[in-house]
Amino acid sequence: MSNIFVILLMFFLLNSCENNSKTNSNTDSNTSYNKNKTNQREQSNSYETYDRKTNQRTQSNSYETPKKKETTYYHSCESGCVVINQDGTSRFKYKKKCNYCGKTSNITSNRTSTSGTMTSSHYCNTCKKKSNVRLKSSRN
């Protein structure tokens, strides 16, 4: 009777040792699986770029957006106006001016123009004549 008890006890101990080793190997495989997944994520986040100077491909971990050239605008008057304010953007302020008597109006006009020529007309209240207004905008 005692021999059977000892044999059963040894059998249970062996099974428990095998189960512990299986769970340890499972946790080891799980951690290695997780490490592989994180490595794959890091590799998927890295982008290959081509270096023209060295004729080689390089990897970077973050996507870098190409920098745009900063566009500056220049606005000038050809006739019939005076530019009051321009800050390098497409927006500017101007006042209309009479071509005959030279009087500048009190009204400041705001405009947005990227390129080209804008034409309009101005009626002068002092000399009662109509003059053409021409504004030219260009990019640098």
C-alpha angles and dihedrals in degrees: 000000000000091000091057090048091052092047092050091047091052090047092054092046092052092049092049091050091050091049091050092051091048092051091046091051089047092053090046090051090046093053091047089048090051091048090051090050093051090048089051090050092050090049091048089052092053118086128208117231130184118234109210095194096058097025090230137119117243131190126225126187097222133044111248116205114224112253116244122224110254108243119216124193130212121201123194137173120237095183142339102026147063123223108230103180136009125161103184095272126102091265122089141159127226142170125221118241132195114247092208107043100016097233115152119218121239093231117097114208124207119211140173116210130157101188141338136050126303120202130191138144135251128205113209115217095202102051096022093228132129120232133186121246119209124183123182123202127189140172124237 
